[in-house]
Amino acid sequence: MYFKNQKFLVAGLSKSGESSARFLLDRGAEVYLYDDVLTETVSAVCMKLEEKGAHVISAEECEAAAINCDVLVLSPGIPIDTALPIAFRKQGKAIIGEEELGALYLRATAVAVTGTNGKTTTVSMLNDILNAAGKHSVACGNIGNPLVKEVENLSFDDFAVIEVSSFQLETLSSLRPHIAIITNVTEDHLNRHYNMENYIFLKAKILKNLRESEYAVLNYDDPVVRGFAKNCKAKIVYFSVQSKVDGAYFEGGSIYYKGEKYLDVSDMTLNGVHNVYNALACVAAAGILGLDRTAVGGAICAFKGVRHRIETIRSVGGVTYIDDSKGTNADATIKAAQTMKSPTVILLGGKDKGYDYTPLFENLNSTAVIHAVIYGENRFKMLNSAIKAGFVSVSLCSDFATAVKLAAYIAKPGQNVLLSPASSSFDSFANYEERGEVFRKMVENLDEAG
């Protein structure tokens, strides 16, 4: 791209949109900005970017901008089938995302991670491993800084460990990672992608550019992910808890890569079989890169997890409060519930993602969850699914704050309150992080009141 000869419309001014606009403005591009939700934060971003030469446009000016601009830089929060991208597509104009913009100028070795669950943990753990092994590595993309904000800081000798969501994959076509990791594929975001076929297609897209010299690290125990190997040109390296695969595997309480032991699972700080899978994916990538086994094992065992993922906040009146706000789909919530050792009151609900919650409640029946407090936009749909699954210990309320107070009232000393909503946060919060922070503050206030 020759920036000085093209006009860009950046739609959506979250972190990725702001970073894209700054990247383009710094290179002399003419940049137009649009966001359909003008919060105080977005307005402040617009003012700063206007000072750098950007043009802020209104909804009424979008049609003209679609005619005048050459490239649409689309936020991952905006679906590809809405009016603005459709207008660009009808004119045969380019539609890219922030990660696509970053991928075009990335010099560092890329390790890209996607999947329904485990992406953030795997990216964070692998980043720690690389740094422990003496490499300069940055975790970025859908975690930390946007990729485009890091490209100038990374040289050919560095590593970019990139989290890639299905939303980002809609507008990503140029990324060719040296290693692409797919953790798993289960139902998620069906309200955005309409059906599982579309969702699976997007997840497989991360493998599209791989050639014979690159590697695809695939979860052998997930039939969908295992099937991705059929049409992939790259070298396939599997990871598995259930089988001794040619790659990373679990055997006798330990994790191995191609016959060499890396660590004992009992030495890991994180618990749960889902974290064993995350560690296996990381060991596979580390094995491919030839990293020191001792450094790899030590970094995995020392890894304490990521914010808002089965994170214990504190105990109040004998009740332990656990933040799993990152549990935004049924599979993630089931895995969180399976790690609970004491009777647990779970907080469920939020914005619906378009799938059936009956399997969620069927699985909760066999965990330590004794009661569900259901709230939010999808509460009635969840309630119907709970009844259908025979999960009858349920309370229903409309808003999040009331739900937390009710869960605190229901839980007895020696029990847990687990926030793992199995839903997105967008009915009441900007993101799952904000939801988790509100939960944390409420727990802190409970402590003060108690």
C-alpha positions, 0 to 999 in steps of 0.5 A: 500500500502507498499510503499517501495516495489512498483514502482510508475510512476507519470504522469503529474506534476501539483499541484496534480502530484507534491504533489503525488510524494512528498507524495510517496517519503517521504514514501520511494517509488521508483518514476518515473516522466513524463510530456509531456509538459516540461515548466519552472515550470515543469522542476523546479519541476522535479529538486526538486523531483530528489533531493529527489530521483525521476527519470525523464523519457522521452516519449521514456522511458514510455513504459519501465516504464509501464512494470517496475512500479507497479502503475500509478498515473495519473494527472486529466489533462490526459484522462484515454483513452490515451496511457500511462494508456492503457498500464498499464490497459493492464497489469492489473496494478493499475491506481489511481489519487492524490485524490485516494492516499489521500483518502486511508490515510484520517482520517478526516471526508470527505464532498465531492462535485461534479457537473457541476457548483457550486462546488468551491463556495459550498466547499468554503462556507461550509468550512467557515461555519465549521470554523465559527461553531468552527470546524477545516476544510480545503477546498481541492481537486480540490480547494486549496491544493490537498487532498494528501497534507492535509491528514497528517495535518488532524486528526479524529476530523477535516473536509476535504471539498473536491471538486471532478471533473469528471476528478478526478472521473475517477481514484477515487474509495476509497473515502467514504465521510460522506456527498456527495453533487451533485450540478447539472449536465448539459453538460460539458467536452463532448470532454473528456467524449464523451457523457452525459451518460459517464459524468452522470455515473462519477458524480454518482460515488461519491455516489458508496461507501456510506452506510446506515450511510452516506448521499447524498445531492442531488439537487431535482430540477435537474432531473438527480441528483434527479434520483441518489437517486434510486441506493444510499444506503445512507440517501437522503437529498434533497435541492430545490428552487422550492419545500418544500422538506425533507431537505433544501428549499427556501420559502418566501425569506428564507432558511430552513432546516427541518422546521427551518429557517437559513437565509433570502436570502436578507441578503446574500452578493452573488446574483443570484439563483445559489448562493441560490442553493449553500447556500441550499446545504451548509445548508443541510450539516450543518443541517446533522452535527448539526451545530449551526444555527446562525453560519451557517446563519452568515457565508453564509450571510458574504460569498463574493464568490470565485475568478473569479466567477462573480467577479467585478474588477472595473469601468473604464470610467463608464464601470464595468468589471466583471471576470467570467473566471470560467464560463467554460460551457454554463450553468455557463455563462447563470447563470452569464448573468442572474445576470447582471442588466445593458446592458452587453458586454460579452466575449465568447470563448476558447477551445471547449468542444464538445457541441452545443452552440445554447442554450447558445445564445438562453438564452442570448437573454433574458438577459441584454447581448447586444453584444458578442465578440467571440474569441479563438479556437471555435469562428467559431462554436460559431458564427454559433450557435449565427446566428442559435439562432438569436443572431446577435449582435456579433464581431469576433476576434482571440485572447483574448487580442484583444477581451478584447480591442474590448469589452472595445471599444464597451461598453458605460458608465453605461454598463458592460463587462463580461468575461464568456467564456462558454469554457475552457481556454486551447487554450491559458492559463494554466487554468481559473485562468490564464485567469482571471488574464490576464483579470484583468491586462488588466483592470488595464492597461485600468484604467491607460490609461484612 
